[in-house]
Structure formats: structure tokens, C-alpha cells
């Protein structure tokens, strides 16, 4: 459990009353409470990312600042990144059931990010998702290898995109 000194404040704005904002808040709090490493990563993240459940029309914005993490309803500009897809796909990503790379390559989600924040959505995903191995009680020997391979593929894709963006 997080100590108060190491805790990262996660606040849902008073106006953020959607169920989607509440779910994102719940998973983010749980993930940070269970991992000191994730709290350290969260403390270093800076930026804004919108998540849109395209089939329900819900959007939340996650704002990472020195003071902590805020969750807002709607797409609050300026955004460093945005991810859009069906509600269940986004929940599966948050729960760690699905990979963002697989979902993106399978055209189930669309991801946009500024060139200087190309990997921001992946950093946010890794921060929020519940660890699959913890959920399944050690899902298998090759789980880490698979995730490392996916991360390597994501970096390769990001490098190619950067080459064409300039």
C-alpha cells in the first residue's frame, strides 16, 4: 500500500461525473497503490491525454502535472496524445487484458500523439494497466518476453513514424 509521502494524488474533477471517468480513476488509483515503481513513473510524467470511448461518445482527459493526476470529462486541449476506440477495448487495455500495440495494429483503437510525446500513450497505458501476471498469479514464463517484444515493435514503429513526420 502507498505511504502518504510516496502517494501520487489522483483527483477526478468535480465536474467529471461520467462512469468512464470513475472507472479510469479507480484503475489508476489501484495501479498506483499497488506499485512503488508506477508511483515513481507517474511522478515524472507530464502531459495531457484524452481517452474516447467512440461507441458511447465519452471522453476523459488525464492531466499529469507536478501536483499529481487530474481526470476531467471531455477532451481538454491542449492535448499531447489521444486514444479512441470502443469502450470495451479501452477497458481491456486499462485492465491489462489487451495490448495497445495489438489493438492499434488490429484497427480497434486510433492513437495520436505529438511528435515530441510519441510514446506518451504507451507510458500512460503502462502506468494505468493492472499487471496481468499479478491478476493471474504468474501468467507464465514468457509473459515478460512477449511484452518486451511488443514494446520493441512499438519503438520500431515510432521510429519509422518519426522519419516520415520530419
C-alpha positions in Angstrom: 0.0 0.0 0.0 1.2 3.5 -0.7 2.6 5.6 2.1 1.3 9.2 2.2 4.8 10.5 1.4 5.0 8.4 -1.8 1.4 8.8 -2.8 0.6 10.4 -6.1 -2.6 12.5 -5.8 -5.3 11.3 -8.3 -8.3 13.6 -8.4 -11.4 13.4 -10.5 -12.6 16.9 -11.2 -15.9 17.8 -9.5 -17.5 18.1 -13.0 -16.2 14.7 -14.1 -19.3 12.7 -13.2 -19.3 10.1 -16.1 -18.9 6.5 -15.3 -16.0 6.3 -17.6 -14.1 9.0 -15.5 -14.9 7.0 -12.4 -13.6 3.7 -13.9 -10.4 5.4 -15.1 -9.9 6.9 -11.6 -10.5 3.6 -9.9 -8.0 1.7 -12.1 -5.4 4.4 -11.9 -5.6 4.6 -8.1 -5.4 0.8 -7.7 -2.4 0.5 -10.1 -0.5 3.3 -8.2 -1.4 1.9 -4.8 0.0 -1.5 -5.7 3.3 -0.4 -7.2 6.0 1.9 -5.9 7.7 1.7 -9.4 4.5 3.0 -11.0 4.3 5.8 -8.5 7.8 6.9 -9.4 7.0 6.8 -13.1 3.7 8.8 -12.5 5.6 11.5 -10.6 7.8 12.0 -13.7 5.1 12.1 -16.3 3.9 15.4 -17.7 1.2 16.0 -20.3 -2.4 15.5 -21.3 -4.0 12.6 -22.9 -7.7 12.1 -23.9 -9.3 8.7 -24.0 -12.5 8.5 -26.0 -15.0 5.6 -25.9 -16.1 6.1 -29.5 -19.1 3.8 -29.4 -20.6 5.7 -26.4 -19.3 9.2 -27.0 -17.5 9.5 -23.7 -14.2 11.3 -23.4 -11.9 11.8 -20.4 -8.7 13.7 -20.2 -5.8 12.7 -18.0 -3.6 15.5 -16.9 -0.2 14.7 -15.4 1.5 17.6 -13.5 3.9 18.0 -10.7 0.9 18.2 -8.3 -0.5 14.8 -9.4 -3.0 13.5 -11.8 -6.4 15.0 -12.7 -9.2 13.3 -14.5 -11.6 15.6 -16.5 -14.7 14.8 -18.5 -14.3 15.8 -22.2 -11.3 16.4 -24.4 -9.5 19.3 -22.7 -7.0 21.0 -25.0 -4.1 21.2 -25.4 -3.6 17.5 -25.8 -0.2 15.7 -26.1 -2.0 12.5 -27.1 -5.4 10.9 -27.7 -6.6 7.4 -27.9 -10.0 6.4 -29.3 -11.8 3.1 -29.6 -14.8 1.1 -28.4 -15.5 1.3 -24.7 -14.8 -2.4 -24.0 -11.4 -2.2 -25.8 -10.4 0.7 -23.7 -11.4 -1.1 -20.5 -9.5 -4.2 -21.7 -6.4 -2.0 -22.2 -6.7 -0.5 -18.7 -7.2 -3.9 -17.2 -4.1 -5.2 -19.0 -6.2 -7.8 -20.9 -5.3 -6.3 -24.2 -2.1 -4.8 -25.7 -2.2 -1.3 -27.1 0.0 -2.4 -30.0 -2.3 -5.3 -30.9 -5.3 -3.1 -30.6 -3.8 -0.4 -32.8 -2.5 -2.8 -35.4 -5.9 -4.5 -35.4 -7.5 -1.1 -36.0 -9.6 -1.4 -32.8 -8.1 1.9 -31.5 -6.7 5.0 -33.0 -3.8 6.7 -31.3 -2.5 10.2 -32.0 0.4 11.9 -30.2 2.6 14.9 -30.8 6.0 14.1 -32.3 7.8 15.1 -29.0 5.4 12.9 -27.0 5.3 9.9 -29.4 5.4 7.3 -26.6 3.3 9.2 -24.1 0.2 7.0 -24.7 2.3 3.9 -24.1 3.7 5.4 -20.8 0.2 6.2 -19.6 -1.0 2.7 -20.5 1.8 1.0 -18.7 1.1 3.2 -15.7 -2.7 2.5 -15.6 -2.9 -1.1 -16.5 -3.1 -3.8 -13.8 -0.3 -6.2 -14.2 -1.5 -9.4 -15.9 0.9 -11.6 -14.0 -0.4 -10.3 -10.7 -4.0 -10.9 -11.9 -3.4 -14.4 -13.0 -0.9 -15.3 -10.2 2.1 -15.5 -12.6 0.6 -15.9 -16.1 3.6 -17.6 -17.5 7.3 -17.6 -18.1 7.1 -15.9 -21.4 4.7 -13.0 -20.4 7.6 -10.6 -19.9 9.3 -11.7 -23.2 6.1 -11.1 -25.1 5.6 -7.7 -23.6 9.3 -6.7 -24.3 8.8 -7.9 -27.9 5.7 -5.8 -28.3 7.4 -2.8 -26.7 10.3 -3.2 -29.2 7.9 -3.4 -32.1 6.2 -0.2 -30.8 9.6 1.6 -30.7 10.4 0.5 -34.2 7.0 1.8 -35.5 7.5 5.0 -33.6 11.0 5.4 -35.2 9.5 4.9 -38.7 6.7 7.4 -38.0 9.3 10.0 -36.8 11.3 9.5 -40.0 8.2 10.3 -42.1 7.0 13.1 -39.9 10.1 15.2 -40.4 
